[in-house]
Amino acid sequence: MRYKAFLVDSSRHPICAAKLDCIDEQSARYRAEQMSSEHDVELWEGDRLIAVFRTPGGRRDN
C-alpha cells in the first residue's frame, strides 16, 4: 500500500512529504509516528487523512 506522510508547521502548512510503501495501515502509522520528533506529521492514504501525530509532549489525534 502507498501512503504519504507530510511534516507540517504550526500553521498546518506542509514542510516536506515522504512516500511510505507499507504492508498495511498499522505499519504506516508506526513509520509516520517515528517522524514526529520536531514537527507534526499527517499520514494520508490518497485523499483520506488517517492520523495526525503531534510532536512529543503535544496532543495526538487519530
mmCIF file as Biopython writes it, N, C-alpha, C and O atoms, coordinates in Angstrom:
data_model
#
loop_
_atom_site.group_PDB
_atom_site.id
_atom_site.type_symbol
_atom_site.label_atom_id
_atom_site.label_alt_id
_atom_site.label_comp_id
_atom_site.label_asym_id
_atom_site.label_entity_id
_atom_site.label_seq_id
_atom_site.pdbx_PDB_ins_code
_atom_site.Cartn_x
_atom_site.Cartn_y
_atom_site.Cartn_z
_atom_site.occupancy
_atom_site.B_iso_or_equiv
_atom_site.auth_seq_id
_atom_site.auth_asym_id
_atom_site.pdbx_PDB_model_num
ATOM 1   N N  . MET A ? 1  ? 0.846  -1.175 0.000  1.0 0.0 1  A 1 
ATOM 2   C CA . MET A ? 1  ? 0.000  0.000  0.000  1.0 0.0 1  A 1 
ATOM 3   C C  . MET A ? 1  ? 0.892  1.239  0.000  1.0 0.0 1  A 1 
ATOM 4   O O  . MET A ? 1  ? 1.982  1.233  0.572  1.0 0.0 1  A 1 
ATOM 5   N N  . ARG A ? 2  ? 0.419  2.290  -0.644 1.0 0.0 2  A 1 
ATOM 6   C CA . ARG A ? 2  ? 1.179  3.529  -0.701 1.0 0.0 2  A 1 
ATOM 7   C C  . ARG A ? 2  ? 0.504  4.587  0.163  1.0 0.0 2  A 1 
ATOM 8   O O  . ARG A ? 2  ? -0.694 4.844  0.043  1.0 0.0 2  A 1 
ATOM 9   N N  . TYR A ? 3  ? 1.301  5.190  1.033  1.0 0.0 3  A 1 
ATOM 10  C CA . TYR A ? 3  ? 0.848  6.251  1.926  1.0 0.0 3  A 1 
ATOM 11  C C  . TYR A ? 3  ? 1.772  7.443  1.742  1.0 0.0 3  A 1 
ATOM 12  O O  . TYR A ? 3  ? 2.863  7.320  1.184  1.0 0.0 3  A 1 
ATOM 13  N N  . LYS A ? 4  ? 1.315  8.609  2.223  1.0 0.0 4  A 1 
ATOM 14  C CA . LYS A ? 4  ? 2.170  9.794  2.238  1.0 0.0 4  A 1 
ATOM 15  C C  . LYS A ? 4  ? 2.156  10.366 3.644  1.0 0.0 4  A 1 
ATOM 16  O O  . LYS A ? 4  ? 1.121  10.425 4.308  1.0 0.0 4  A 1 
ATOM 17  N N  . ALA A ? 5  ? 3.334  10.784 4.075  1.0 0.0 5  A 1 
ATOM 18  C CA . ALA A ? 5  ? 3.476  11.453 5.368  1.0 0.0 5  A 1 
ATOM 19  C C  . ALA A ? 5  ? 3.953  12.864 5.091  1.0 0.0 5  A 1 
ATOM 20  O O  . ALA A ? 5  ? 4.940  13.069 4.384  1.0 0.0 5  A 1 
ATOM 21  N N  . PHE A ? 6  ? 3.245  13.839 5.654  1.0 0.0 6  A 1 
ATOM 22  C CA . PHE A ? 6  ? 3.594  15.245 5.479  1.0 0.0 6  A 1 
ATOM 23  C C  . PHE A ? 6  ? 4.050  15.818 6.815  1.0 0.0 6  A 1 
ATOM 24  O O  . PHE A ? 6  ? 3.314  15.759 7.800  1.0 0.0 6  A 1 
ATOM 25  N N  . LEU A ? 7  ? 5.262  16.371 6.853  1.0 0.0 7  A 1 
ATOM 26  C CA . LEU A ? 7  ? 5.690  17.150 8.001  1.0 0.0 7  A 1 
ATOM 27  C C  . LEU A ? 7  ? 5.079  18.527 7.828  1.0 0.0 7  A 1 
ATOM 28  O O  . LEU A ? 7  ? 5.212  19.139 6.768  1.0 0.0 7  A 1 
ATOM 29  N N  . VAL A ? 8  ? 4.407  19.023 8.866  1.0 0.0 8  A 1 
ATOM 30  C CA . VAL A ? 8  ? 3.710  20.305 8.759  1.0 0.0 8  A 1 
ATOM 31  C C  . VAL A ? 8  ? 4.188  21.267 9.845  1.0 0.0 8  A 1 
ATOM 32  O O  . VAL A ? 8  ? 4.618  20.857 10.923 1.0 0.0 8  A 1 
ATOM 33  N N  . ASP A ? 9  ? 4.099  22.565 9.525  1.0 0.0 9  A 1 
ATOM 34  C CA . ASP A ? 9  ? 4.485  23.581 10.503 1.0 0.0 9  A 1 
ATOM 35  C C  . ASP A ? 9  ? 3.302  23.874 11.424 1.0 0.0 9  A 1 
ATOM 36  O O  . ASP A ? 9  ? 2.259  23.226 11.332 1.0 0.0 9  A 1 
ATOM 37  N N  . SER A ? 10 ? 3.468  24.839 12.300 1.0 0.0 10 A 1 
ATOM 38  C CA . SER A ? 10 ? 2.432  25.143 13.289 1.0 0.0 10 A 1 
ATOM 39  C C  . SER A ? 10 ? 1.146  25.678 12.657 1.0 0.0 10 A 1 
ATOM 40  O O  . SER A ? 10 ? 0.097  25.678 13.301 1.0 0.0 10 A 1 
ATOM 41  N N  . SER A ? 11 ? 1.215  26.132 11.408 1.0 0.0 11 A 1 
ATOM 42  C CA . SER A ? 11 ? 0.019  26.604 10.690 1.0 0.0 11 A 1 
ATOM 43  C C  . SER A ? 11 ? -0.573 25.510 9.802  1.0 0.0 11 A 1 
ATOM 44  O O  . SER A ? 11 ? -1.464 25.776 8.996  1.0 0.0 11 A 1 
ATOM 45  N N  . ARG A ? 12 ? -0.077 24.284 9.952  1.0 0.0 12 A 1 
ATOM 46  C CA . ARG A ? 12 ? -0.530 23.111 9.188  1.0 0.0 12 A 1 
ATOM 47  C C  . ARG A ? 12 ? -0.111 23.173 7.715  1.0 0.0 12 A 1 
ATOM 48  O O  . ARG A ? 12 ? -0.694 22.478 6.883  1.0 0.0 12 A 1 
ATOM 49  N N  . HIS A ? 13 ? 0.890  23.995 7.383  1.0 0.0 13 A 1 
ATOM 50  C CA . HIS A ? 13 ? 1.411  24.049 6.018  1.0 0.0 13 A 1 
ATOM 51  C C  . HIS A ? 13 ? 2.494  22.989 5.861  1.0 0.0 13 A 1 
ATOM 52  O O  . HIS A ? 13 ? 3.337  22.836 6.745  1.0 0.0 13 A 1 
ATOM 53  N N  . PRO A ? 14 ? 2.485  22.256 4.753  1.0 0.0 14 A 1 
ATOM 54  C CA . PRO A ? 14 ? 3.492  21.209 4.544  1.0 0.0 14 A 1 
ATOM 55  C C  . PRO A ? 14 ? 4.909  21.773 4.456  1.0 0.0 14 A 1 
ATOM 56  O O  . PRO A ? 14 ? 5.150  22.784 3.794  1.0 0.0 14 A 1 
ATOM 57  N N  . ILE A ? 15 ? 5.819  21.117 5.119  1.0 0.0 15 A 1 
ATOM 58  C CA . ILE A ? 15 ? 7.241  21.439 5.041  1.0 0.0 15 A 1 
ATOM 59  C C  . ILE A ? 15 ? 7.889  20.510 4.013  1.0 0.0 15 A 1 
ATOM 60  O O  . ILE A ? 15 ? 8.662  20.947 3.161  1.0 0.0 15 A 1 
ATOM 61  N N  . CYS A ? 16 ? 7.560  19.229 4.111  1.0 0.0 16 A 1 
ATOM 62  C CA . CYS A ? 16 ? 8.042  18.246 3.152  1.0 0.0 16 A 1 
ATOM 63  C C  . CYS A ? 16 ? 7.139  17.025 3.210  1.0 0.0 16 A 1 
ATOM 64  O O  . CYS A ? 16 ? 6.318  16.882 4.116  1.0 0.0 16 A 1 
ATOM 65  N N  . ALA A ? 17 ? 7.303  16.155 2.233  1.0 0.0 17 A 1 
ATOM 66  C CA . ALA A ? 17 ? 6.468  14.954 2.148  1.0 0.0 17 A 1 
ATOM 67  C C  . ALA A ? 17 ? 7.355  13.739 1.911  1.0 0.0 17 A 1 
ATOM 68  O O  . ALA A ? 17 ? 8.435  13.842 1.331  1.0 0.0 17 A 1 
ATOM 69  N N  . ALA A ? 18 ? 6.878  12.590 2.372  1.0 0.0 18 A 1 
ATOM 70  C CA . ALA A ? 18 ? 7.587  11.327 2.145  1.0 0.0 18 A 1 
ATOM 71  C C  . ALA A ? 18 ? 6.576  10.279 1.709  1.0 0.0 18 A 1 
ATOM 72  O O  . ALA A ? 18 ? 5.492  10.168 2.280  1.0 0.0 18 A 1 
ATOM 73  N N  . LYS A ? 19 ? 6.942  9.520  0.699  1.0 0.0 19 A 1 
ATOM 74  C CA . LYS A ? 19 ? 6.115  8.385  0.282  1.0 0.0 19 A 1 
ATOM 75  C C  . LYS A ? 19 ? 6.488  7.196  1.147  1.0 0.0 19 A 1 
ATOM 76  O O  . LYS A ? 19 ? 7.668  6.903  1.341  1.0 0.0 19 A 1 
ATOM 77  N N  . LEU A ? 20 ? 5.484  6.518  1.662  1.0 0.0 20 A 1 
ATOM 78  C CA . LEU A ? 20 ? 5.706  5.349  2.503  1.0 0.0 20 A 1 
ATOM 79  C C  . LEU A ? 20 ? 5.062  4.137  1.836  1.0 0.0 20 A 1 
ATOM 80  O O  . LEU A ? 20 ? 3.845  4.109  1.648  1.0 0.0 20 A 1 
ATOM 81  N N  . ASP A ? 21 ? 5.848  3.157  1.484  1.0 0.0 21 A 1 
ATOM 82  C CA . ASP A ? 21 ? 5.316  1.893  0.968  1.0 0.0 21 A 1 
ATOM 83  C C  . ASP A ? 21 ? 5.285  0.923  2.134  1.0 0.0 21 A 1 
ATOM 84  O O  . ASP A ? 21 ? 6.327  0.441  2.579  1.0 0.0 21 A 1 
ATOM 85  N N  . CYS A ? 22 ? 4.091  0.638  2.626  1.0 0.0 22 A 1 
ATOM 86  C CA . CYS A ? 22 ? 3.925  -0.205 3.808  1.0 0.0 22 A 1 
ATOM 87  C C  . CYS A ? 22 ? 2.944  -1.326 3.511  1.0 0.0 22 A 1 
ATOM 88  O O  . CYS A ? 22 ? 2.097  -1.207 2.626  1.0 0.0 22 A 1 
ATOM 89  N N  . ILE A ? 23 ? 3.065  -2.401 4.250  1.0 0.0 23 A 1 
ATOM 90  C CA . ILE A ? 23 ? 2.213  -3.561 4.033  1.0 0.0 23 A 1 
ATOM 91  C C  . ILE A ? 23 ? 0.766  -3.308 4.478  1.0 0.0 23 A 1 
ATOM 92  O O  . ILE A ? 23 ? -0.171 -3.884 3.925  1.0 0.0 23 A 1 
ATOM 93  N N  . ASP A ? 24 ? 0.597  -2.437 5.486  1.0 0.0 24 A 1 
ATOM 94  C CA . ASP A ? 24 ? -0.751 -2.140 5.975  1.0 0.0 24 A 1 
ATOM 95  C C  . ASP A ? 24 ? -0.758 -0.794 6.700  1.0 0.0 24 A 1 
ATOM 96  O O  . ASP A ? 24 ? 0.281  -0.157 6.871  1.0 0.0 24 A 1 
ATOM 97  N N  . GLU A ? 25 ? -1.956 -0.378 7.120  1.0 0.0 25 A 1 
ATOM 98  C CA . GLU A ? 25 ? -2.101 0.922  7.774  1.0 0.0 25 A 1 
ATOM 99  C C  . GLU A ? 25 ? -1.353 0.982  9.098  1.0 0.0 25 A 1 
ATOM 100 O O  . GLU A ? 25 ? -0.786 2.021  9.441  1.0 0.0 25 A 1 
ATOM 101 N N  . GLN A ? 26 ? -1.343 -0.098 9.834  1.0 0.0 26 A 1 
ATOM 102 C CA . GLN A ? 26 ? -0.645 -0.118 11.119 1.0 0.0 26 A 1 
ATOM 103 C C  . GLN A ? 26 ? 0.851  0.163  10.929 1.0 0.0 26 A 1 
ATOM 104 O O  . GLN A ? 26 ? 1.444  0.916  11.701 1.0 0.0 26 A 1 
ATOM 105 N N  . SER A ? 27 ? 1.449  -0.432 9.920  1.0 0.0 27 A 1 
ATOM 106 C CA . SER A ? 27 ? 2.868  -0.185 9.631  1.0 0.0 27 A 1 
ATOM 107 C C  . SER A ? 27 ? 3.100  1.266  9.219  1.0 0.0 27 A 1 
ATOM 108 O O  . SER A ? 27 ? 4.094  1.875  9.615  1.0 0.0 27 A 1 
ATOM 109 N N  . ALA A ? 28 ? 2.189  1.816  8.428  1.0 0.0 28 A 1 
ATOM 110 C CA . ALA A ? 28 ? 2.304  3.210  8.003  1.0 0.0 28 A 1 
ATOM 111 C C  . ALA A ? 28 ? 2.183  4.150  9.198  1.0 0.0 28 A 1 
ATOM 112 O O  . ALA A ? 28 ? 2.922  5.130  9.295  1.0 0.0 28 A 1 
ATOM 113 N N  . ARG A ? 29 ? 1.254  3.855  10.107 1.0 0.0 29 A 1 
ATOM 114 C CA . ARG A ? 29 ? 1.109  4.666  11.318 1.0 0.0 29 A 1 
ATOM 115 C C  . ARG A ? 29 ? 2.399  4.655  12.140 1.0 0.0 29 A 1 
ATOM 116 O O  . ARG A ? 29 ? 2.843  5.696  12.623 1.0 0.0 29 A 1 
ATOM 117 N N  . TYR A ? 30 ? 2.988  3.488  12.294 1.0 0.0 30 A 1 
ATOM 118 C CA . TYR A ? 30 ? 4.222  3.370  13.069 1.0 0.0 30 A 1 
ATOM 119 C C  . TYR A ? 30 ? 5.334  4.207  12.445 1.0 0.0 30 A 1 
ATOM 120 O O  . TYR A ? 30 ? 6.009  4.962  13.145 1.0 0.0 30 A 1 
ATOM 121 N N  . ARG A ? 31 ? 5.527  4.079  11.142 1.0 0.0 31 A 1 
ATOM 122 C CA . ARG A ? 31 ? 6.595  4.819  10.461 1.0 0.0 31 A 1 
ATOM 123 C C  . ARG A ? 31 ? 6.355  6.329  10.532 1.0 0.0 31 A 1 
ATOM 124 O O  . ARG A ? 31 ? 7.293  7.090  10.769 1.0 0.0 31 A 1 
ATOM 125 N N  . ALA A ? 32 ? 5.121  6.765  10.332 1.0 0.0 32 A 1 
ATOM 126 C CA . ALA A ? 32 ? 4.823  8.199  10.385 1.0 0.0 32 A 1 
ATOM 127 C C  . ALA A ? 32 ? 5.031  8.752  11.795 1.0 0.0 32 A 1 
ATOM 128 O O  . ALA A ? 32 ? 5.543  9.859  11.961 1.0 0.0 32 A 1 
ATOM 129 N N  . GLU A ? 33 ? 4.638  7.989  12.797 1.0 0.0 33 A 1 
ATOM 130 C CA . GLU A ? 33 ? 4.800  8.451  14.176 1.0 0.0 33 A 1 
ATOM 131 C C  . GLU A ? 33 ? 6.276  8.636  14.521 1.0 0.0 33 A 1 
ATOM 132 O O  . GLU A ? 33 ? 6.617  9.529  15.297 1.0 0.0 33 A 1 
ATOM 133 N N  . GLN A ? 34 ? 7.148  7.814  13.961 1.0 0.0 34 A 1 
ATOM 134 C CA . GLN A ? 34 ? 8.584  7.927  14.206 1.0 0.0 34 A 1 
ATOM 135 C C  . GLN A ? 34 ? 9.156  9.231  13.642 1.0 0.0 34 A 1 
ATOM 136 O O  . GLN A ? 34 ? 10.225 9.674  14.061 1.0 0.0 34 A 1 
ATOM 137 N N  . MET A ? 35 ? 8.449  9.840  12.696 1.0 0.0 35 A 1 
ATOM 138 C CA . MET A ? 35 ? 8.912  11.069 12.051 1.0 0.0 35 A 1 
ATOM 139 C C  . MET A ? 35 ? 8.536  12.328 12.826 1.0 0.0 35 A 1 
ATOM 140 O O  . MET A ? 35 ? 8.969  13.418 12.452 1.0 0.0 35 A 1 
ATOM 141 N N  . SER A ? 36 ? 7.748  12.215 13.890 1.0 0.0 36 A 1 
ATOM 142 C CA . SER A ? 36 ? 7.174  13.389 14.556 1.0 0.0 36 A 1 
ATOM 143 C C  . SER A ? 36 ? 8.020  13.927 15.709 1.0 0.0 36 A 1 
ATOM 144 O O  . SER A ? 36 ? 7.469  14.332 16.733 1.0 0.0 36 A 1 
ATOM 145 N N  . SER A ? 37 ? 9.336  13.941 15.566 1.0 0.0 37 A 1 
ATOM 146 C CA . SER A ? 37 ? 10.177 14.413 16.666 1.0 0.0 37 A 1 
ATOM 147 C C  . SER A ? 37 ? 10.245 15.939 16.760 1.0 0.0 37 A 1 
ATOM 148 O O  . SER A ? 37 ? 10.277 16.485 17.863 1.0 0.0 37 A 1 
ATOM 149 N N  . GLU A ? 38 ? 10.269 16.637 15.614 1.0 0.0 38 A 1 
ATOM 150 C CA . GLU A ? 38 ? 10.372 18.099 15.636 1.0 0.0 38 A 1 
ATOM 151 C C  . GLU A ? 38 ? 9.149  18.795 15.062 1.0 0.0 38 A 1 
ATOM 152 O O  . GLU A ? 38 ? 8.870  19.942 15.412 1.0 0.0 38 A 1 
ATOM 153 N N  . HIS A ? 39 ? 8.419  18.123 14.192 1.0 0.0 39 A 1 
ATOM 154 C CA . HIS A ? 39 ? 7.234  18.695 13.561 1.0 0.0 39 A 1 
ATOM 155 C C  . HIS A ? 39 ? 6.102  17.680 13.595 1.0 0.0 39 A 1 
ATOM 156 O O  . HIS A ? 39 ? 6.335  16.472 13.634 1.0 0.0 39 A 1 
ATOM 157 N N  . ASP A ? 40 ? 4.874  18.187 13.580 1.0 0.0 40 A 1 
ATOM 158 C CA . ASP A ? 40 ? 3.727  17.302 13.485 1.0 0.0 40 A 1 
ATOM 159 C C  . ASP A ? 40 ? 3.741  16.603 12.128 1.0 0.0 40 A 1 
ATOM 160 O O  . ASP A ? 40 ? 4.267  17.135 11.150 1.0 0.0 40 A 1 
ATOM 161 N N  . VAL A ? 41 ? 3.164  15.416 12.080 1.0 0.0 41 A 1 
ATOM 162 C CA . VAL A ? 41 ? 3.122  14.624 10.848 1.0 0.0 41 A 1 
ATOM 163 C C  . VAL A ? 41 ? 1.684  14.221 10.564 1.0 0.0 41 A 1 
ATOM 164 O O  . VAL A ? 41 ? 0.981  13.713 11.438 1.0 0.0 41 A 1 
ATOM 165 N N  . GLU A ? 42 ? 1.257  14.457 9.325  1.0 0.0 42 A 1 
ATOM 166 C CA . GLU A ? 42 ? -0.052 13.995 8.857  1.0 0.0 42 A 1 
ATOM 167 C C  . GLU A ? 42 ? 0.172  12.779 7.967  1.0 0.0 42 A 1 
ATOM 168 O O  . GLU A ? 42 ? 1.008  12.810 7.064  1.0 0.0 42 A 1 
ATOM 169 N N  . LEU A ? 43 ? -0.573 11.715 8.221  1.0 0.0 43 A 1 
ATOM 170 C CA . LEU A ? 43 ? -0.490 10.495 7.424  1.0 0.0 43 A 1 
ATOM 171 C C  . LEU A ? 43 ? -1.724 10.395 6.540  1.0 0.0 43 A 1 
ATOM 172 O O  . LEU A ? 43 ? -2.855 10.468 7.022  1.0 0.0 43 A 1 
ATOM 173 N N  . TRP A ? 44 ? -1.495 10.225 5.237  1.0 0.0 44 A 1 
ATOM 174 C CA . TRP A ? 44 ? -2.574 10.179 4.258  1.0 0.0 44 A 1 
ATOM 175 C C  . TRP A ? 44 ? -2.488 8.917  3.412  1.0 0.0 44 A 1 
ATOM 176 O O  . TRP A ? 44 ? -1.402 8.421  3.111  1.0 0.0 44 A 1 
ATOM 177 N N  . GLU A ? 45 ? -3.656 8.409  3.035  1.0 0.0 45 A 1 
ATOM 178 C CA . GLU A ? 45 ? -3.769 7.379  2.003  1.0 0.0 45 A 1 
ATOM 179 C C  . GLU A ? 45 ? -4.659 7.979  0.930  1.0 0.0 45 A 1 
ATOM 180 O O  . GLU A ? 45 ? -5.875 8.068  1.099  1.0 0.0 45 A 1 
ATOM 181 N N  . GLY A ? 46 ? -4.052 8.389  -0.174 1.0 0.0 46 A 1 
ATOM 182 C CA . GLY A ? 46 ? -4.808 9.096  -1.205 1.0 0.0 46 A 1 
ATOM 183 C C  . GLY A ? 46 ? -5.343 10.399 -0.637 1.0 0.0 46 A 1 
ATOM 184 O O  . GLY A ? 46 ? -4.577 11.218 -0.128 1.0 0.0 46 A 1 
ATOM 185 N N  . ASP A ? 47 ? -6.673 10.600 -0.721 1.0 0.0 47 A 1 
ATOM 186 C CA . ASP A ? 47 ? -7.274 11.819 -0.179 1.0 0.0 47 A 1 
ATOM 187 C C  . ASP A ? 47 ? -7.886 11.617 1.203  1.0 0.0 47 A 1 
ATOM 188 O O  . ASP A ? 47 ? -8.652 12.458 1.673  1.0 0.0 47 A 1 
ATOM 189 N N  . ARG A ? 48 ? -7.548 10.499 1.855  1.0 0.0 48 A 1 
ATOM 190 C CA . ARG A ? 48 ? -8.078 10.186 3.190  1.0 0.0 48 A 1 
ATOM 191 C C  . ARG A ? 48 ? -7.005 10.446 4.252  1.0 0.0 48 A 1 
ATOM 192 O O  . ARG A ? 48 ? -5.936 9.836  4.237  1.0 0.0 48 A 1 
ATOM 193 N N  . LEU A ? 49 ? -7.315 11.364 5.175  1.0 0.0 49 A 1 
ATOM 194 C CA . LEU A ? 49 ? -6.431 11.615 6.313  1.0 0.0 49 A 1 
ATOM 195 C C  . LEU A ? 49 ? -6.600 10.473 7.304  1.0 0.0 49 A 1 
ATOM 196 O O  . LEU A ? 49 ? -7.703 10.218 7.788  1.0 0.0 49 A 1 
ATOM 197 N N  . ILE A ? 50 ? -5.512 9.793  7.600  1.0 0.0 50 A 1 
ATOM 198 C CA . ILE A ? 50 ? -5.559 8.662  8.518  1.0 0.0 50 A 1 
ATOM 199 C C  . ILE A ? 50 ? -5.313 9.115  9.949  1.0 0.0 50 A 1 
ATOM 200 O O  . ILE A ? 50 ? -6.051 8.742  10.861 1.0 0.0 50 A 1 
ATOM 201 N N  . ALA A ? 51 ? -4.261 9.928  10.145 1.0 0.0 51 A 1 
ATOM 202 C CA . ALA A ? 51 ? -3.899 10.332 11.507 1.0 0.0 51 A 1 
ATOM 203 C C  . ALA A ? 51 ? -3.009 11.560 11.476 1.0 0.0 51 A 1 
ATOM 204 O O  . ALA A ? 51 ? -2.361 11.860 10.473 1.0 0.0 51 A 1 
ATOM 205 N N  . VAL A ? 52 ? -2.994 12.264 12.607 1.0 0.0 52 A 1 
ATOM 206 C CA . VAL A ? 52 ? -2.058 13.373 12.823 1.0 0.0 52 A 1 
ATOM 207 C C  . VAL A ? 52 ? -1.251 13.011 14.060 1.0 0.0 52 A 1 
ATOM 208 O O  . VAL A ? 52 ? -1.807 12.760 15.130 1.0 0.0 52 A 1 
ATOM 209 N N  . PHE A ? 53 ? 0.058  12.987 13.900 1.0 0.0 53 A 1 
ATOM 210 C CA . PHE A ? 53 ? 0.952  12.682 15.011 1.0 0.0 53 A 1 
ATOM 211 C C  . PHE A ? 53 ? 1.618  13.974 15.445 1.0 0.0 53 A 1 
ATOM 212 O O  . PHE A ? 53 ? 2.320  14.621 14.668 1.0 0.0 53 A 1 
ATOM 213 N N  . ARG A ? 54 ? 1.389  14.337 16.696 1.0 0.0 54 A 1 
ATOM 214 C CA . ARG A ? 54 ? 1.930  15.581 17.251 1.0 0.0 54 A 1 
ATOM 215 C C  . ARG A ? 54 ? 3.342  15.348 17.768 1.0 0.0 54 A 1 
ATOM 216 O O  . ARG A ? 54 ? 3.720  14.221 18.086 1.0 0.0 54 A 1 
ATOM 217 N N  . THR A ? 55 ? 4.111  16.415 17.849 1.0 0.0 55 A 1 
ATOM 218 C CA . THR A ? 55 ? 5.447  16.311 18.414 1.0 0.0 55 A 1 
ATOM 219 C C  . THR A ? 55 ? 5.338  15.825 19.859 1.0 0.0 55 A 1 
ATOM 220 O O  . THR A ? 55 ? 4.306  16.029 20.499 1.0 0.0 55 A 1 
ATOM 221 N N  . PRO A ? 56 ? 6.382  15.188 20.378 1.0 0.0 56 A 1 
ATOM 222 C CA . PRO A ? 56 ? 6.317  14.691 21.750 1.0 0.0 56 A 1 
ATOM 223 C C  . PRO A ? 56 ? 5.916  15.783 22.735 1.0 0.0 56 A 1 
ATOM 224 O O  . PRO A ? 56 ? 6.366  16.926 22.639 1.0 0.0 56 A 1 
ATOM 225 N N  . GLY A ? 57 ? 5.070  15.410 23.673 1.0 0.0 57 A 1 
ATOM 226 C CA . GLY A ? 57 ? 4.578  16.370 24.651 1.0 0.0 57 A 1 
ATOM 227 C C  . GLY A ? 57 ? 3.307  17.056 24.207 1.0 0.0 57 A 1 
ATOM 228 O O  . GLY A ? 57 ? 2.652  17.726 25.005 1.0 0.0 57 A 1 
ATOM 229 N N  . GLY A ? 58 ? 2.945  16.899 22.941 1.0 0.0 58 A 1 
ATOM 230 C CA . GLY A ? 58 ? 1.722  17.502 22.405 1.0 0.0 58 A 1 
ATOM 231 C C  . GLY A ? 58 ? 0.607  16.462 22.337 1.0 0.0 58 A 1 
ATOM 232 O O  . GLY A ? 58 ? 0.801  15.293 22.671 1.0 0.0 58 A 1 
ATOM 233 N N  . ARG A ? 59 ? -0.542 16.910 21.904 1.0 0.0 59 A 1 
ATOM 234 C CA . ARG A ? 59 ? -1.712 16.051 21.773 1.0 0.0 59 A 1 
ATOM 235 C C  . ARG A ? 59 ? -1.631 15.295 20.451 1.0 0.0 59 A 1 
ATOM 236 O O  . ARG A ? 59 ? -1.120 15.824 19.464 1.0 0.0 59 A 1 
ATOM 237 N N  . ARG A ? 60 ? -2.130 14.061 20.426 1.0 0.0 60 A 1 
ATOM 238 C CA . ARG A ? 60 ? -2.130 13.253 19.206 1.0 0.0 60 A 1 
ATOM 239 C C  . ARG A ? 60 ? -3.557 12.911 18.836 1.0 0.0 60 A 1 
ATOM 240 O O  . ARG A ? 60 ? -4.301 12.379 19.660 1.0 0.0 60 A 1 
ATOM 241 N N  . ASP A ? 61 ? -3.955 13.213 17.591 1.0 0.0 61 A 1 
ATOM 242 C CA . ASP A ? 61 ? -5.302 12.888 17.091 1.0 0.0 61 A 1 
ATOM 243 C C  . ASP A ? 61 ? -5.198 11.707 16.152 1.0 0.0 61 A 1 
ATOM 244 O O  . ASP A ? 61 ? -4.278 11.641 15.337 1.0 0.0 61 A 1 
ATOM 245 N N  . ASN A ? 62 ? -6.132 10.771 16.256 1.0 0.0 62 A 1 
ATOM 246 C CA . ASN A ? 62 ? -6.185 9.642  15.323 1.0 0.0 62 A 1 
ATOM 247 C C  . ASN A ? 62 ? -7.513 9.576  14.661 1.0 0.0 62 A 1 
ATOM 248 O O  . ASN A ? 62 ? -7.750 8.690  13.840 1.0 0.0 62 A 1 
#
